[in-house]
Amino acid sequence: MGVFDSGVGGLSVLKAMREQMPAENIIYFGDQEHVPYGARSMEEIQKFSEGITQFLLDKNSKLIVVACNTASAAALTYLRQRFLDVSFVGMEPAVKPAAEITKTGKVGVLATPATFQGALYASVVERFGTGVELFQDTCPGLVSRIEKGELDTDATRTILENALHPMLEKNIDTVVLGCTHYPFVIPLIQQIVGKDVRVIDPAPSVAKQAKRLLEADGMRSISDTKGNIQYFTSGDISVVESVLPKLLQEDITVQQVFWEDDRQIVA
């Protein structure tokens, strides 16, 4: 399977996929050259996503997981139109489960500007957000901190406190993580909001959907052998290698690739 994100955030989805489908081989692409995607235009994100998808298909990926909320919001529909014979799984802000479990009717949503501005988020809110009050924050700088492996630093805590304290004052009892980077700071988020506030990580649901599609198409691996992970980055290998041990408890070799005119990926 092919999995991609603007950086290391999609590894939160990869972890859930490994738990549910341990036999599958996974090719992961982190577009560290262009991270973060959150403030980029829809056209740019579509261009990057198309190039990455083609790269993953050239590596014989049987399914593509867009493990990035921003890319899902900006490019998922575009990718499905561009690659008609390919199965895609994308990220959708977990407004529906949040609306179902909230008791106060007040929910906090943490995501990037591009996710909030996208048609996908608007559609989700329209379908499932009726009767629920949503409080949004873009957490400026948080993705970059997580990319550096700063999961529990004072700077990271300050970003989250600035986002969450105003929401707590509004009596939220549920927090939706609308960016795949954010599950890596759930322990810190939980410290700030307290044990009575639910934090929703969408990764397990996305992994479940990928598993369902593979089974429906008869493509799921049933081997007893654990699958391998290949990690490709368009960024600095040394930076990625220094962060990976904090995010995954697996030994992964990182391989360098390069963008050609921001459209095609070459080794």
Helices and strands as residue ranges (DSSP letters): E 2-5, H 11-20, E 26-30, H 42-58, E 64-66, H 69-82, E 88-89, H 95-101, E 106-111, H 113-117, H 119-128, E 133-137, H 142-147, H 154-169, E 174-178, G 182-185, H 186-193, E 198-200, H 203-216, E 229-233, H 237-247, E 254-256, E 258-260, E 264-266
